[in-house]
Amino acid sequence: MSEYMTVLVLSGAVPLVCSFYPPLRFYAHYKSLLYSIGLIVAIFGTWDIFATWRGHWHFNPQSVWKATIVNLPLEEVLFFFVIPFCCIFTWEAIVHIKDKLS
Amino acid sequence: MKEYTLLAAFSVVAALLANRLLKTALLRKVEYYVFLAIILCFKLAVNGYLTGKGVVLYNERFFLGIRLGSIPVEDFMFGFSMVTMSIVFWEYFKKKT
């Protein structure tokens, strides 16, 4: 596994497992989840493609797989799926806890 | 003006504007600030690793060159915009459906 992929798996594994906790009813809104992540991928993916093309940053070939989408390593594209998922899960968990406390 | 700096600053404005236009009112919710604090901790770990270990390498020509540890300040703006927009979109679509 590439170094970057390891970071993604470590970031996403716990939120993914916890998102199935029944009282959260997280996937009752799966369409909202798909639309939200889709928009983030479109907006920030476009920015990243531009920035990589301009040379704002680049990726260490030692730390990523060779597979790319446009000019981004596969892991960098997956980042825009994994991190918004983690964020939305965290948000729902906070809202859930707040509702339980009040 | 440095390109990455400019884009990052613009993204913050865009995220706040999205929150306003889509009427998600995140800034008035306590949960949003709890959310930002929690995400910041994870951001420091993930972004700190990616920049500290040189998985992602930045060209000095395009950013201010100011870093918190190994993380360019612009990354904090990029991160803020991305996590804020994620919640703005989620709340917006959830409200609509």
N, CA and C atoms of all chains as a GROMACS GRO file, in nm:
protein
  597
    1MET      N    1   0.086  -0.121   0.000
    1MET     CA    2   0.000   0.000   0.000
    1MET      C    3   0.089   0.125   0.000
    2SER      N    4   0.049   0.226  -0.077
    2SER     CA    5   0.128   0.348  -0.079
    2SER      C    6   0.111   0.423   0.053
    3GLU      N    7   0.207   0.510   0.079
    3GLU     CA    8   0.204   0.588   0.203
    3GLU      C    9   0.077   0.674   0.210
    4TYR      N   10   0.042   0.736   0.099
    4TYR     CA   11  -0.075   0.824   0.094
    4TYR      C   12  -0.203   0.741   0.116
    5MET      N   13  -0.206   0.621   0.055
    5MET     CA   14  -0.324   0.536   0.069
    5MET      C   15  -0.342   0.493   0.216
    6THR      N   16  -0.231   0.467   0.283
    6THR     CA   17  -0.238   0.430   0.425
    6THR      C   18  -0.302   0.542   0.506
    7VAL      N   19  -0.265   0.666   0.476
    7VAL     CA   20  -0.321   0.781   0.546
    7VAL      C   21  -0.473   0.786   0.524
    8LEU      N   22  -0.516   0.760   0.400
    8LEU     CA   23  -0.660   0.765   0.369
    8LEU      C   24  -0.737   0.656   0.443
    9VAL      N   25  -0.680   0.536   0.445
    9VAL     CA   26  -0.747   0.424   0.512
    9VAL      C   27  -0.758   0.454   0.662
   10LEU      N   28  -0.650   0.504   0.720
   10LEU     CA   29  -0.652   0.536   0.863
   10LEU      C   30  -0.754   0.647   0.893
   11SER      N   31  -0.768   0.741   0.801
   11SER     CA   32  -0.863   0.851   0.822
   11SER      C   33  -1.007   0.804   0.812
   12GLY      N   34  -1.033   0.718   0.713
   12GLY     CA   35  -1.171   0.685   0.681
   12GLY      C   36  -1.228   0.564   0.753
   13ALA      N   37  -1.143   0.475   0.803
   13ALA     CA   38  -1.192   0.346   0.855
   13ALA      C   39  -1.289   0.363   0.971
   14VAL      N   40  -1.251   0.439   1.073
   14VAL     CA   41  -1.336   0.453   1.191
   14VAL      C   42  -1.468   0.524   1.157
   15PRO      N   43  -1.464   0.639   1.088
   15PRO     CA   44  -1.592   0.700   1.049
   15PRO      C   45  -1.681   0.607   0.968
   16LEU      N   46  -1.619   0.531   0.875
   16LEU     CA   47  -1.700   0.441   0.791
   16LEU      C   48  -1.772   0.337   0.877
   17VAL      N   49  -1.699   0.274   0.967
   17VAL     CA   50  -1.761   0.171   1.054
   17VAL      C   51  -1.870   0.235   1.141
   18CYS      N   52  -1.837   0.349   1.202
   18CYS     CA   53  -1.932   0.414   1.294
   18CYS      C   54  -2.055   0.469   1.223
   19SER      N   55  -2.041   0.496   1.092
   19SER     CA   56  -2.155   0.554   1.020
   19SER      C   57  -2.273   0.457   1.011
   20PHE      N   58  -2.246   0.327   1.040
   20PHE     CA   59  -2.355   0.228   1.037
   20PHE      C   60  -2.424   0.213   1.173
   21TYR      N   61  -2.380   0.290   1.271
   21TYR     CA   62  -2.446   0.289   1.403
   21TYR      C   63  -2.593   0.326   1.384
   22PRO      N   64  -2.685   0.230   1.410
   22PRO     CA   65  -2.825   0.250   1.367
   22PRO      C   66  -2.892   0.381   1.412
   23PRO      N   67  -2.878   0.423   1.539
   23PRO     CA   68  -2.950   0.545   1.580
   23PRO      C   69  -2.914   0.670   1.499
   24LEU      N   70  -2.797   0.668   1.436
   24LEU     CA   71  -2.757   0.785   1.356
   24LEU      C   72  -2.845   0.800   1.231
   25ARG      N   73  -2.893   0.687   1.179
   25ARG     CA   74  -2.970   0.684   1.054
   25ARG      C   75  -2.897   0.762   0.944
   26PHE      N   76  -2.767   0.739   0.940
   26PHE     CA   77  -2.680   0.817   0.850
   26PHE      C   78  -2.718   0.800   0.704
   27TYR      N   79  -2.750   0.675   0.666
   27TYR     CA   80  -2.776   0.650   0.524
   27TYR      C   81  -2.921   0.675   0.483
   28ALA      N   82  -3.001   0.726   0.577
   28ALA     CA   83  -3.135   0.771   0.540
   28ALA      C   84  -3.123   0.888   0.441
   29HIS      N   85  -3.010   0.956   0.446
   29HIS     CA   86  -2.987   1.071   0.357
   29HIS      C   87  -2.875   1.042   0.258
   30TYR      N   88  -2.871   0.919   0.208
   30TYR     CA   89  -2.758   0.882   0.121
   30TYR      C   90  -2.751   0.968  -0.005
   31LYS      N   91  -2.866   1.016  -0.053
   31LYS     CA   92  -2.862   1.101  -0.172
   31LYS      C   93  -2.793   1.234  -0.142
   32SER      N   94  -2.825   1.291  -0.026
   32SER     CA   95  -2.759   1.416   0.014
   32SER      C   96  -2.609   1.394   0.027
   33LEU      N   97  -2.572   1.277   0.076
   33LEU     CA   98  -2.430   1.243   0.091
   33LEU      C   99  -2.362   1.238  -0.046
   34LEU      N  100  -2.429   1.171  -0.141
   34LEU     CA  101  -2.372   1.160  -0.276
   34LEU      C  102  -2.359   1.296  -0.343
   35TYR      N  103  -2.464   1.377  -0.334
   35TYR     CA  104  -2.460   1.510  -0.396
   35TYR      C  105  -2.351   1.597  -0.335
   36SER      N  106  -2.343   1.594  -0.202
   36SER     CA  107  -2.245   1.680  -0.132
   36SER      C  108  -2.103   1.640  -0.169
   37ILE      N  109  -2.074   1.512  -0.162
   37ILE     CA  110  -1.939   1.466  -0.194
   37ILE      C  111  -1.910   1.492  -0.342
   38GLY      N  112  -2.010   1.471  -0.427
   38GLY     CA  113  -1.995   1.498  -0.570
   38GLY      C  114  -1.954   1.642  -0.597
   39LEU      N  115  -2.019   1.735  -0.529
   39LEU     CA  116  -1.985   1.877  -0.548
   39LEU      C  117  -1.843   1.907  -0.500
   40ILE      N  118  -1.805   1.850  -0.386
   40ILE     CA  119  -1.669   1.872  -0.333
   40ILE      C  120  -1.564   1.817  -0.431
   41VAL      N  121  -1.590   1.697  -0.483
   41VAL     CA  122  -1.496   1.638  -0.579
   41VAL      C  123  -1.483   1.729  -0.701
   42ALA      N  124  -1.597   1.781  -0.749
   42ALA     CA  125  -1.596   1.866  -0.868
   42ALA      C  126  -1.520   1.997  -0.842
   43ILE      N  127  -1.552   2.063  -0.732
   43ILE     CA  128  -1.494   2.195  -0.704
   43ILE      C  129  -1.345   2.183  -0.668
   44PHE      N  130  -1.316   2.099  -0.567
   44PHE     CA  131  -1.178   2.093  -0.518
   44PHE      C  132  -1.089   2.008  -0.609
   45GLY      N  133  -1.150   1.913  -0.680
   45GLY     CA  134  -1.074   1.838  -0.779
   45GLY      C  135  -1.027   1.928  -0.892
   46THR      N  136  -1.116   2.017  -0.936
   46THR     CA  137  -1.080   2.112  -1.042
   46THR      C  138  -0.967   2.203  -0.996
   47TRP      N  139  -0.980   2.253  -0.875
   47TRP     CA  140  -0.875   2.338  -0.817
   47TRP      C  141  -0.742   2.262  -0.814
   48ASP      N  142  -0.747   2.137  -0.769
   48ASP     CA  143  -0.626   2.056  -0.755
   48ASP      C  144  -0.561   2.028  -0.891
   49ILE      N  145  -0.645   1.999  -0.990
   49ILE     CA  146  -0.592   1.974  -1.125
   49ILE      C  147  -0.521   2.100  -1.176
   50PHE      N  148  -0.585   2.215  -1.154
   50PHE     CA  149  -0.525   2.342  -1.197
   50PHE      C  150  -0.393   2.367  -1.123
   51ALA      N  151  -0.397   2.350  -0.990
   51ALA     CA  152  -0.280   2.380  -0.907
   51ALA      C  153  -0.163   2.287  -0.940
   52THR      N  154  -0.196   2.160  -0.968
   52THR     CA  155  -0.091   2.064  -1.003
   52THR      C  156  -0.034   2.097  -1.141
   53TRP      N  157  -0.124   2.136  -1.231
   53TRP     CA  158  -0.081   2.174  -1.366
   53TRP      C  159   0.009   2.299  -1.362
   54ARG      N  160  -0.027   2.397  -1.277
   54ARG     CA  161   0.052   2.518  -1.262
   54ARG      C  162   0.182   2.494  -1.187
   55GLY      N  163   0.186   2.386  -1.112
   55GLY     CA  164   0.305   2.357  -1.033
   55GLY      C  165   0.302   2.418  -0.894
   56HIS      N  166   0.181   2.448  -0.841
   56HIS     CA  167   0.171   2.498  -0.704
   56HIS      C  168   0.224   2.392  -0.607
   57TRP      N  169   0.196   2.265  -0.641
   57TRP     CA  170   0.248   2.154  -0.561
   57TRP      C  171   0.263   2.033  -0.651
   58HIS      N  172   0.336   1.933  -0.603
   58HIS     CA  173   0.342   1.806  -0.675
   58HIS      C  174   0.352   1.693  -0.574
   59PHE      N  175   0.338   1.572  -0.626
   59PHE     CA  176   0.330   1.456  -0.537
   59PHE      C  177   0.456   1.372  -0.550
   60ASN      N  178   0.506   1.330  -0.435
   60ASN     CA  179   0.625   1.249  -0.432
   60ASN      C  180   0.595   1.112  -0.494
   61PRO      N  181   0.658   1.080  -0.607
   61PRO     CA  182   0.627   0.952  -0.674
   61PRO      C  183   0.653   0.830  -0.586
   62GLN      N  184   0.739   0.847  -0.484
   62GLN     CA  185   0.768   0.738  -0.391
   62GLN      C  186   0.650   0.707  -0.298
   63SER      N  187   0.561   0.807  -0.279
   63SER     CA  188   0.456   0.795  -0.177
   63SER      C  189   0.319   0.764  -0.233
   64VAL      N  190   0.307   0.762  -0.367
   64VAL     CA  191   0.175   0.738  -0.428
   64VAL      C  192   0.185   0.630  -0.534
   65TRP      N  193   0.067   0.571  -0.565
   65TRP     CA  194   0.063   0.474  -0.674
   65TRP      C  195   0.083   0.545  -0.807
   66LYS      N  196   0.111   0.466  -0.909
   66LYS     CA  197   0.134   0.526  -1.041
   66LYS      C  198   0.003   0.568  -1.108
   67ALA      N  199  -0.109   0.506  -1.064
   67ALA     CA  200  -0.238   0.536  -1.127
   67ALA      C  201  -0.275   0.682  -1.107
   68THR      N  202  -0.316   0.748  -1.215
   68THR     CA  203  -0.356   0.888  -1.204
   68THR      C  204  -0.491   0.911  -1.272
   69ILE      N  205  -0.560   1.017  -1.228
   69ILE     CA  206  -0.680   1.064  -1.296
   69ILE      C  207  -0.648   1.208  -1.337
   70VAL      N  208  -0.652   1.235  -1.465
   70VAL     CA  209  -0.598   1.358  -1.524
   70VAL      C  210  -0.452   1.366  -1.478
   71ASN      N  211  -0.418   1.464  -1.394
   71ASN     CA  212  -0.279   1.472  -1.348
   71ASN      C  213  -0.263   1.443  -1.199
   72LEU      N  214  -0.369   1.390  -1.138
   72LEU     CA  215  -0.365   1.365  -0.993
   72LEU      C  216  -0.348   1.217  -0.962
   73PRO      N  217  -0.263   1.185  -0.863
   73PRO     CA  218  -0.256   1.046  -0.821
   73PRO      C  219  -0.394   1.000  -0.772
   74LEU      N  220  -0.423   0.874  -0.791
   74LEU     CA  221  -0.552   0.818  -0.750
   74LEU      C  222  -0.586   0.854  -0.604
   75GLU      N  223  -0.484   0.848  -0.518
   75GLU     CA  224  -0.506   0.877  -0.376
   75GLU      C  225  -0.556   1.020  -0.354
   76GLU      N  226  -0.501   1.113  -0.433
   76GLU     CA  227  -0.541   1.253  -0.418
   76GLU      C  228  -0.688   1.271  -0.457
   77VAL      N  229  -0.734   1.196  -0.557
   77VAL     CA  230  -0.876   1.202  -0.596
   77VAL      C  231  -0.961   1.140  -0.486
   78LEU      N  232  -0.916   1.026  -0.434
   78LEU     CA  233  -0.990   0.960  -0.325
   78LEU      C  234  -1.000   1.048  -0.201
   79PHE      N  235  -0.898   1.130  -0.180
   79PHE     CA  236  -0.898   1.224  -0.068
   79PHE      C  237  -1.026   1.307  -0.065
   80PHE      N  238  -1.073   1.348  -0.184
   80PHE     CA  239  -1.192   1.433  -0.192
   80PHE      C  240  -1.323   1.356  -0.170
   81PHE      N  241  -1.314   1.225  -0.165
   81PHE     CA  242  -1.428   1.143  -0.124
   81PHE      C  243  -1.420   1.114   0.026
   82VAL      N  244  -1.299   1.074   0.069
   82VAL     CA  245  -1.282   1.027   0.207
   82VAL      C  246  -1.299   1.139   0.309
   83ILE      N  247  -1.233   1.252   0.286
   83ILE     CA  248  -1.235   1.358   0.388
   83ILE      C  249  -1.374   1.421   0.402
   84PRO      N  250  -1.444   1.456   0.294
   84PRO     CA  251  -1.581   1.506   0.313
   84PRO      C  252  -1.670   1.404   0.383
   85PHE      N  253  -1.651   1.275   0.352
   85PHE     CA  254  -1.728   1.171   0.423
   85PHE      C  255  -1.700   1.177   0.573
   86CYS      N  256  -1.572   1.185   0.609
   86CYS     CA  257  -1.533   1.192   0.751
   86CYS      C  258  -1.595   1.317   0.816
   87CYS      N  259  -1.594   1.428   0.742
   87CYS     CA  260  -1.648   1.554   0.795
   87CYS      C  261  -1.798   1.543   0.819
   88ILE      N  262  -1.869   1.491   0.720
   88ILE     CA  263  -2.015   1.482   0.731
   88ILE      C  264  -2.052   1.384   0.842
   89PHE      N  265  -1.978   1.275   0.851
   89PHE     CA  266  -2.003   1.181   0.962
   89PHE      C  267  -1.982   1.250   1.097
   90THR      N  268  -1.870   1.322   1.110
   90THR     CA  269  -1.838   1.391   1.236
   90THR      C  270  -1.948   1.490   1.271
   91TRP      N  271  -1.993   1.564   1.171
   91TRP     CA  272  -2.101   1.662   1.189
   91TRP      C  273  -2.228   1.594   1.241
   92GLU      N  274  -2.266   1.485   1.177
   92GLU     CA  275  -2.387   1.414   1.218
   92GLU      C  276  -2.372   1.357   1.359
   93ALA      N  277  -2.253   1.311   1.392
   93ALA     CA  278  -2.228   1.257   1.526
   93ALA      C  279  -2.243   1.367   1.630
   94ILE      N  280  -2.190   1.486   1.601
   94ILE     CA  281  -2.201   1.599   1.695
   94ILE      C  282  -2.348   1.638   1.713
   95VAL      N  283  -2.421   1.647   1.600
   95VAL     CA  284  -2.563   1.685   1.607
   95VAL      C  285  -2.640   1.580   1.687
   96HIS      N  286  -2.609   1.454   1.664
   96HIS     CA  287  -2.675   1.344   1.733
   96HIS      C  288  -2.652   1.353   1.884
   97ILE      N  289  -2.527   1.377   1.923
   97ILE     CA  290  -2.493   1.386   2.066
   97ILE      C  291  -2.561   1.507   2.129
   98LYS      N  292  -2.561   1.618   2.055
   98LYS     CA  293  -2.624   1.741   2.106
   98LYS      C  294  -2.775   1.718   2.130
   99ASP      N  295  -2.839   1.650   2.035
   99ASP     CA  296  -2.982   1.621   2.048
   99ASP      C  297  -3.011   1.530   2.168
  100LYS      N  298  -2.919   1.437   2.192
  100LYS     CA  299  -2.938   1.346   2.304
  100LYS      C  300  -2.922   1.419   2.438
  101LEU      N  301  -2.831   1.515   2.439
  101LEU     CA  302  -2.804   1.588   2.564
  101LEU      C  303  -2.914   1.688   2.597
  102SER      N  304  -2.981   1.739   2.492
  102SER     CA  305  -3.080   1.845   2.518
  102SER      C  306  -3.221   1.790   2.531
  103MET      N  307   0.087   3.913  -0.588
  103MET     CA  308   0.018   3.819  -0.499
  103MET      C  309   0.045   3.675  -0.545
  104LYS      N  310   0.070   3.588  -0.448
  104LYS     CA  311   0.098   3.448  -0.479
  104LYS      C  312  -0.031   3.377  -0.520
  105GLU      N  313  -0.019   3.292  -0.620
  105GLU     CA  314  -0.139   3.227  -0.675
  105GLU      C  315  -0.213   3.139  -0.575
  106TYR      N  316  -0.139   3.053  -0.504
  106TYR     CA  317  -0.207   2.962  -0.409
  106TYR      C  318  -0.272   3.044  -0.298
  107THR      N  319  -0.201   3.146  -0.251
  107THR     CA  320  -0.253   3.232  -0.145
  107THR      C  321  -0.385   3.296  -0.188
  108LEU      N  322  -0.385   3.346  -0.311
  108LEU     CA  323  -0.502   3.414  -0.367
  108LEU      C  324  -0.620   3.317  -0.379
  109LEU      N  325  -0.595   3.200  -0.435
  109LEU     CA  326  -0.701   3.100  -0.451
  109LEU      C  327  -0.755   3.054  -0.316
  110ALA      N  328  -0.665   3.036  -0.220
  110ALA     CA  329  -0.707   2.989  -0.088
  110ALA      C  330  -0.795   3.094  -0.020
  111ALA      N  331  -0.755   3.220  -0.030
  111ALA     CA  332  -0.834   3.329   0.030
  111ALA      C  333  -0.971   3.337  -0.038
  112PHE      N  334  -0.971   3.324  -0.169
  112PHE     CA  335  -1.096   3.327  -0.245
  112PHE      C  336  -1.188   3.213  -0.202
  113SER      N  337  -1.130   3.096  -0.176
  113SER     CA  338  -1.212   2.979  -0.139
  113SER      C  339  -1.282   3.001  -0.005
  114VAL      N  340  -1.216   3.072   0.086
  114VAL     CA  341  -1.278   3.101   0.216
  114VAL      C  342  -1.402   3.190   0.196
  115VAL      N  343  -1.387   3.291   0.112
  115VAL     CA  344  -1.500   3.380   0.080
  115VAL      C  345  -1.612   3.299   0.015
  116ALA      N  346  -1.575   3.211  -0.078
  116ALA     CA  347  -1.674   3.129  -0.148
  116ALA      C  348  -1.748   3.037  -0.052
  117ALA      N  349  -1.677   2.980   0.045
  117ALA     CA  350  -1.741   2.890   0.142
  117ALA      C  351  -1.841   2.966   0.228
  118LEU      N  352  -1.801   3.086   0.273
  118LEU     CA  353  -1.890   3.167   0.356
  118LEU      C  354  -2.011   3.215   0.276
  119LEU      N  355  -1.986   3.244   0.148
  119LEU     CA  356  -2.093   3.287   0.059
  119LEU      C  357  -2.192   3.172   0.035
  120ALA      N  358  -2.140   3.051   0.018
  120ALA     CA  359  -2.226   2.934  -0.002
  120ALA      C  360  -2.315   2.914   0.120
  121ASN      N  361  -2.256   2.929   0.238
  121ASN     CA  362  -2.333   2.916   0.362
  121ASN      C  363  -2.446   3.018   0.367
  122ARG      N  364  -2.417   3.136   0.315
  122ARG     CA  365  -2.516   3.244   0.317
  122ARG      C  366  -2.625   3.220   0.212
  123LEU      N  367  -2.582   3.192   0.090
  123LEU     CA  368  -2.677   3.177  -0.021
  123LEU      C  369  -2.767   3.054  -0.002
  124LEU      N  370  -2.710   2.947   0.054
  124LEU     CA  371  -2.789   2.825   0.072
  124LEU      C  372  -2.860   2.823   0.208
  125LYS      N  373  -2.845   2.936   0.280
  125LYS     CA  374  -2.919   2.955   0.407
  125LYS      C  375  -2.898   2.842   0.508
  126THR      N  376  -2.773   2.801   0.524
  126THR     CA  377  -2.747   2.692   0.618
  126THR      C  378  -2.710   2.744   0.757
  127ALA      N  379  -2.681   2.874   0.766
  127ALA     CA  380  -2.661   2.940   0.897
  127ALA      C  381  -2.566   2.866   0.991
  128LEU      N  382  -2.459   2.811   0.938
  128LEU     CA  383  -2.366   2.736   1.023
  128LEU      C  384  -2.302   2.822   1.131
  129LEU      N  385  -2.274   2.948   1.096
  129LEU     CA  386  -2.200   3.034   1.190
  129LEU      C  387  -2.278   3.059   1.318
  130ARG      N  388  -2.409   3.037   1.314
  130ARG     CA  389  -2.491   3.060   1.433
  130ARG      C  390  -2.511   2.932   1.514
  131LYS      N  391  -2.448   2.824   1.471
  131LYS     CA  392  -2.466   2.697   1.544
  131LYS      C  393  -2.341   2.662   1.624
  132VAL      N  394  -2.360   2.630   1.750
  132VAL     CA  395  -2.249   2.589   1.837
  132VAL      C  396  -2.181   2.465   1.779
  133GLU      N  397  -2.265   2.375   1.723
  133GLU     CA  398  -2.211   2.250   1.669
  133GLU      C  399  -2.101   2.275   1.564
  134TYR      N  400  -2.117   2.383   1.490
  134TYR     CA  401  -2.020   2.413   1.384
  134TYR      C  402  -1.881   2.440   1.443
  135TYR      N  403  -1.876   2.509   1.556
  135TYR     CA  404  -1.747   2.541   1.617
  135TYR      C  405  -1.686   2.418   1.684
  136VAL      N  406  -1.771   2.333   1.740
  136VAL     CA  407  -1.723   2.205   1.794
  136VAL      C  408  -1.665   2.122   1.679
  137PHE      N  409  -1.740   2.121   1.569
  137PHE     CA  410  -1.698   2.049   1.449
  137PHE      C  411  -1.561   2.098   1.401
  138LEU      N  412  -1.545   2.230   1.389
  138LEU     CA  413  -1.418   2.286   1.341
  138LEU      C  414  -1.302   2.246   1.434
  139ALA      N  415  -1.326   2.249   1.563
  139ALA     CA  416  -1.221   2.215   1.659
  139ALA      C  417  -1.179   2.068   1.645
  140ILE      N  418  -1.278   1.980   1.630
  140ILE     CA  419  -1.247   1.837   1.615
  140ILE      C  420  -1.173   1.812   1.484
  141ILE      N  421  -1.226   1.871   1.376
  141ILE     CA  422  -1.165   1.848   1.245
  141ILE      C  423  -1.023   1.904   1.241
  142LEU      N  424  -1.002   2.017   1.310
  142LEU     CA  425  -0.868   2.076   1.313
  142LEU      C  426  -0.765   1.978   1.369
  143CYS      N  427  -0.803   1.904   1.473
  143CYS     CA  428  -0.711   1.807   1.532
  143CYS      C  429  -0.671   1.700   1.429
  144PHE      N  430  -0.773   1.649   1.358
  144PHE     CA  431  -0.745   1.546   1.256
  144PHE      C  432  -0.669   1.606   1.138
  145LYS      N  433  -0.700   1.730   1.107
  145LYS     CA  434  -0.631   1.797   0.998
  145LYS      C  435  -0.482   1.809   1.028
  146LEU      N  436  -0.450   1.847   1.151
  146LEU     CA  437  -0.310   1.863   1.190
  146LEU      C  438  -0.235   1.730   1.173
  147ALA      N  439  -0.303   1.620   1.207
  147ALA     CA  440  -0.240   1.489   1.195
  147ALA      C  441  -0.220   1.450   1.048
  148VAL      N  442  -0.328   1.460   0.969
  148VAL     CA  443  -0.323   1.414   0.829
  148VAL      C  444  -0.238   1.507   0.744
  149ASN      N  445  -0.270   1.636   0.750
  149ASN     CA  446  -0.197   1.734   0.669
  149ASN      C  447  -0.051   1.744   0.717
  150GLY      N  448  -0.034   1.734   0.848
  150GLY     CA  449   0.102   1.739   0.903
  150GLY      C  450   0.186   1.622   0.853
  151TYR      N  451   0.123   1.507   0.844
  151TYR     CA  452   0.194   1.390   0.792
  151TYR      C  453   0.228   1.406   0.644
  152LEU      N  454   0.127   1.444   0.565
  152LEU     CA  455   0.147   1.454   0.419
  152LEU      C  456   0.254   1.558   0.384
  153THR      N  457   0.258   1.668   0.459
  153THR     CA  458   0.357   1.772   0.429
  153THR      C  459   0.490   1.741   0.498
  154GLY      N  460   0.481   1.688   0.621
  154GLY     CA  461   0.603   1.661   0.698
  154GLY      C  462   0.688   1.550   0.637
  155LYS      N  463   0.620   1.448   0.582
  155LYS     CA  464   0.691   1.336   0.521
  155LYS      C  465   0.717   1.360   0.373
  156GLY      N  466   0.674   1.475   0.322
  156GLY     CA  467   0.701   1.508   0.183
  156GLY      C  468   0.623   1.426   0.083
  157VAL      N  469   0.500   1.386   0.119
  157VAL     CA  470   0.413   1.318   0.022
  157VAL      C  471   0.366   1.422  -0.081
  158VAL      N  472   0.331   1.542  -0.030
  158VAL     CA  473   0.296   1.654  -0.117
  158VAL      C  474   0.404   1.761  -0.098
  159LEU      N  475   0.456   1.812  -0.210
  159LEU     CA  476   0.565   1.909  -0.203
  159LEU      C  477   0.521   2.040  -0.269
  160TYR      N  478   0.548   2.151  -0.203
  160TYR     CA  479   0.496   2.280  -0.248
  160TYR      C  480   0.605   2.362  -0.314
  161ASN      N  481   0.566   2.436  -0.417
  161ASN     CA  482   0.659   2.526  -0.484
  161ASN      C  483   0.656   2.662  -0.414
  162GLU      N  484   0.771   2.703  -0.365
  162GLU     CA  485   0.782   2.827  -0.286
  162GLU      C  486   0.734   2.951  -0.364
  163ARG      N  487   0.736   2.942  -0.495
  163ARG     CA  488   0.696   3.058  -0.575
  163ARG      C  489   0.549   3.094  -0.559
  164PHE      N  490   0.466   2.995  -0.520
  164PHE     CA  491   0.321   3.016  -0.527
  164PHE      C  492   0.253   3.035  -0.392
  165PHE      N  493   0.326   3.025  -0.282
  165PHE     CA  494   0.262   3.052  -0.152
  165PHE      C  495   0.353   3.140  -0.066
  166LEU      N  496   0.298   3.189   0.045
  166LEU     CA  497   0.369   3.288   0.126
  166LEU      C  498   0.498   3.233   0.186
  167GLY      N  499   0.502   3.102   0.204
  167GLY     CA  500   0.621   3.043   0.265
  167GLY      C  501   0.612   3.036   0.416
  168ILE      N  502   0.493   3.078   0.469
  168ILE     CA  503   0.472   3.068   0.614
  168ILE      C  504   0.410   2.932   0.644
  169ARG      N  505   0.471   2.859   0.735
  169ARG     CA  506   0.419   2.726   0.769
  169ARG      C  507   0.397   2.715   0.919
  170LEU      N  508   0.294   2.640   0.955
  170LEU     CA  509   0.277   2.603   1.096
  170LEU      C  510   0.327   2.461   1.106
  171GLY      N  511   0.442   2.443   1.163
  171GLY     CA  512   0.510   2.316   1.154
  171GLY      C  513   0.547   2.297   1.008
  172SER      N  514   0.495   2.191   0.947
  172SER     CA  515   0.527   2.167   0.806
  172SER      C  516   0.414   2.213   0.713
  173ILE      N  517   0.303   2.262   0.773
  173ILE     CA  518   0.182   2.291   0.695
  173ILE      C  519   0.177   2.438   0.651
  174PRO      N  520   0.174   2.464   0.520
  174PRO     CA  521   0.160   2.603   0.473
  174PRO      C  522   0.029   2.664   0.524
  175VAL      N  523   0.030   2.791   0.560
  175VAL     CA  524  -0.092   2.855   0.612
  175VAL      C  525  -0.207   2.846   0.513
  176GLU      N  526  -0.173   2.847   0.384
  176GLU     CA  527  -0.277   2.838   0.281
  176GLU      C  528  -0.357   2.708   0.292
  177ASP      N  529  -0.290   2.602   0.339
  177ASP     CA  530  -0.358   2.473   0.355
  177ASP      C  531  -0.471   2.482   0.458
  178PHE      N  532  -0.454   2.572   0.556
  178PHE     CA  533  -0.560   2.587   0.657
  178PHE      C  534  -0.683   2.652   0.594
  179MET      N  535  -0.660   2.742   0.499
  179MET     CA  536  -0.773   2.805   0.429
  179MET      C  537  -0.839   2.704   0.336
  180PHE      N  538  -0.758   2.631   0.261
  180PHE     CA  539  -0.809   2.524   0.174
  180PHE      C  540  -0.894   2.427   0.256
  181GLY      N  541  -0.840   2.384   0.369
  181GLY     CA  542  -0.910   2.288   0.454
  181GLY      C  543  -1.039   2.346   0.509
  182PHE      N  544  -1.032   2.468   0.557
  182PHE     CA  545  -1.152   2.534   0.612
  182PHE      C  546  -1.263   2.537   0.506
  183SER      N  547  -1.228   2.578   0.386
  183SER     CA  548  -1.328   2.589   0.279
  183SER      C  549  -1.387   2.454   0.246
  184MET      N  550  -1.301   2.352   0.238
  184MET     CA  551  -1.350   2.221   0.198
  184MET      C  552  -1.441   2.160   0.304
  185VAL      N  553  -1.403   2.168   0.430
  185VAL     CA  554  -1.486   2.106   0.534
  185VAL      C  555  -1.614   2.187   0.555
  186THR      N  556  -1.605   2.319   0.542
  186THR     CA  557  -1.724   2.403   0.558
  186THR      C  558  -1.822   2.377   0.445
  187MET      N  559  -1.772   2.375   0.322
  187MET     CA  560  -1.861   2.350   0.208
  187MET      C  561  -1.924   2.210   0.217
  188SER      N  562  -1.848   2.113   0.267
  188SER     CA  563  -1.905   1.978   0.282
  188SER      C  564  -2.030   1.983   0.368
  189ILE      N  565  -2.024   2.056   0.479
  189ILE     CA  566  -2.138   2.063   0.571
  189ILE      C  567  -2.249   2.152   0.515
  190VAL      N  568  -2.210   2.261   0.448
  190VAL     CA  569  -2.310   2.349   0.386
  190VAL      C  570  -2.392   2.269   0.284
  191PHE      N  571  -2.324   2.196   0.196
  191PHE     CA  572  -2.394   2.118   0.093
  191PHE      C  573  -2.483   2.011   0.158
  192TRP      N  574  -2.425   1.940   0.255
  192TRP     CA  575  -2.498   1.833   0.324
  192TRP      C  576  -2.625   1.887   0.388
  193GLU      N  577  -2.613   1.995   0.461
  193GLU     CA  578  -2.730   2.052   0.530
  193GLU      C  579  -2.832   2.103   0.428
  194TYR      N  580  -2.782   2.161   0.320
  194TYR     CA  581  -2.869   2.213   0.216
  194TYR      C  582  -2.950   2.100   0.151
  195PHE      N  583  -2.883   1.995   0.109
  195PHE     CA  584  -2.952   1.884   0.041
  195PHE      C  585  -3.044   1.810   0.137
  196LYS      N  586  -3.002   1.799   0.262
  196LYS     CA  587  -3.084   1.730   0.361
  196LYS      C  588  -3.215   1.805   0.385
  197LYS      N  589  -3.201   1.937   0.390
  197LYS     CA  590  -3.317   2.024   0.412
  197LYS      C  591  -3.415   2.014   0.295
  198LYS      N  592  -3.357   2.002   0.175
  198LYS     CA  593  -3.438   2.002   0.053
  198LYS      C  594  -3.516   1.874   0.031
  199THR      N  595  -3.458   1.761   0.081
  199THR     CA  596  -3.520   1.631   0.050
  199THR      C  597  -3.606   1.580   0.166
   0.00000   0.00000   0.00000
